Amino acid sequence: MSTKDWLEKDYYKVLGVSKDAKPEEIKKAFRKLARENHPDQNPGDKAAEKRFKEISEANTILSDPAKRKEYDQQRTLFGGGGGFRFPGAGGTGASGSTSVNDLFRHAASSGEGNFGDIFGNLFNTGPAPRRSGRSPRRGSDVEGEVTIDFTEAIEGVTVGVQMVSDEACAACRGTGAKAGTMPKVCTTCQGSGMQASQAGGVFSVTEPCKDCKGRGMIVEDPCEVCHGSGRGRSSKTMQVRIPAGVTDGQRIRVKGKGGPGENGGAAGDLYVLVNVRPHKIFGRKDNNLTLEVPVTFAEASLGATIEVPTLNGPAVKLKLPPGTPNGRTLRVRGKGAPKANGARGDLLVTVQVAVPENLSDEAKKALDDYARAVGESNPRADLFRS
């Protein structure tokens, strides 16, 4: 909506309330009129639809204390009906006021100033302030990818990351213009790179200039290498520290190591995707390492002290209690992956009872004697009981 429209609309009249109406009265009036004119209640009725929009617009202003105060102040300043009082103005009306229509025509024809200069401070719709240079622009984020060993992921490692990023074009030195030419200041935003646009009602938003895409400059004769972007492709290798305890598929952020900024803007960030090769015997569950250890039937039945390996450390002794079943997991504390607080997870050892494939006659006889000695019952009997 234009400033002219905003000044000439009487939102109190739209809602049918007085200028001294309390918030509760405004709320009640809006609800009543909104129900009567809602598009769902009046399908196909264009007049009701238009009326509903006017009601909503009026409520937006009058239900907000700050907006209502500003609206009242400006309506008072402009005479409440589009009249703007100029000190000593000759005006045609008895009050000596000039209508908003006359003011718009005067601003357009006199050439003695910009209409936005008159209303800019009141409604924030004036032109964006001029700035001597182009706005700083943050550099782009860059992504890289590395593959490391399982052990390196647990202990941490420094790797070289091949990265491709945008840098100032070497041919035009970042101007985007062909050699021997220079870009010109954008006349739309006056070099600021920003422009105001109406966002509805009396308020406006500032956004990058659509003509220069926020650069503040217009390239009429673009560089043949970068095609006017002012950026060039650069490939380089950067040493990046992968922290201890990183997981497969994790993205590491290296702040300020991405593409360089423009006009003093900050550099972007580097994001490194980490792939971890699996280990041949160790696995991982959160901050714990996992390991499957085979034991003999005798060790599991009678109990035993066995040695198990650790990652990048000496073997540790683990005590199996008598009658350890297949699949039981035992814990070796502090032999896992590093945690964020500096502590380490645990090593989780899962027992796998190894069944021999070939038995000697003597061994077979010993097992037969064992079965008779313990009088083993059928371990599957419960499966057939309902």
Secondary structure, DSSP 8 states (H G I E B T S, - for coil): --HHHHHH--HHHHHT--TT--HHHHHHHHHHHHHHH-TTTSTT-HHHHHHHHHHHHHHHHHTSHHHHHHHHHHHHHTTTTTEE--TT---SSTT--EEHHHHHHHHHHH-SS-HHHHHHHHHS-S-----SS---B----EEEEEEE-HHHHHH-EEEEEEEEEEEE-TTTTTS-B-TT---EE-TTTTTSSEEEEE-STT-EEEEE-TTTTTSSEE-SSB-TTTTTS-EEEEEEEEEEEE-TT--TT-EEEETT-SS--BTT-----EEEEEEE---SSEEEETTEEEEEEEE-HHHHHH-EEEEEEETTEEEEEEEE-TT--TT-EEEETT-S-B-TTS-B--EEEEEEE---S---HHHHHHHHHHHHHHT---TTGGGG--
